[in-house]
């Protein structure tokens, strides 16, 4: 069966496993370290460097601006060889920007480093997924990315546990960034070497080109992009400030990193879980359910400071934010099977703009009021609005399908 590839079935399965693990390690490096190490380290940096809430929010906003630029670049690159080249640049950039955080206390240097760290994180999230799919299709393997995206949740867990361990060792904020830099170098090795370089175009291009795009109407697109903007606003607040929010509660001091770890633990299997739910109630139905659960997860820390409520908040948030992203990207692939990057790019822009606005605004509100309560309620309100827009979209979509069926019946009946 695999003679033309020069390997046995067992060797191919082992190779497939290594390729998928390369994607996981790239997520651990670019998302877990380069992106999410900042979240559990933010309260430590605020205590030891005097970094304010507003400045902390701006650093997060610039990180997401870098991610958004990376997403646009990733969507615009057509050559698989250029994708591979930029993927490897992203891995190195993740290491360099992590080490750079320990070398300065200058806000604008930190800002530049967080921006380029965001650029690096898009390499593992977007470029790596395309390269892995390329390899899987080329070797006639199932195009599944559940394990790859599970690396996001594992990366969050890794960042939280690493900071907790380093805090117990009484390491300063600088030493903790250096610790993450060492970890980044270790993760770079398998992420780089286990993903083979592309050698030739994907076979079977004719079948891909035969797939027909099914572009939705303008109303569908406007509602979907507005809803995804709302989802992006809600996602970024907890992703950026949850550790700081928990640590500022006197009764919860020391629980922040564990709440963040629980978010990662809940996020790891979320993609596969929401795929199963979507098979039963449809993608829009699953998105609405995920966003409603996320509203509860976001606002719980603003309602109560009890430990069980905070842990429940972490589980609800972790179990939904990555599911929302995967459901939307899957819908994009179904609507544009011949060119999925077309819709993915537009959706990523909507999601990304919210991720730039939200942390900056929330940081300023927290500095002005002395707490994150308003920011959490605002984030929960945006996600609730997104769920309402999706419910409206579902009605519009069902009506459009019914009218289309009636038109076909009148034409051919």
Buried (B, 14 or more C-beta within 10 A) or exposed (E): EEEEBEBEEEEBEEBBEBBBBBBBBBBBBBBBBBBBBBBBBBBBBBEEBEBBBBBBBBBBBBBBBBBBBBBBBBBEBEEBEEBBBBBBBBBBBBBBBBBBBBEEBEBEEBBBBBBBBBBBBBBBBBBBBBBBBBBBBBBEBEEEBBBBBBBBBBBBBBBBBBBBEBBEEEBBBBEBBBBBBEBBEEBBEBBBEBBBEBEEEBEEEEEEEEEEEEEBEEEBBEBBBBBBBBBBBBBBBBBBBBBBBBBBBEEBEEBBBBBBBBBBBBBBBBBBBBBEBBEEEBBBBBBBBBBBBBBBBBBBBBBBBBBEEBBBBBBBBBBBBBBBBBBBBBBBBEBBBEBBBBBBBBBBBBBBBBBBBBBBBBBBBBBEEEBBBBBBBBBBBBBBBBBBBBBBBBEBBEEBEEEEEEEEEEEEE
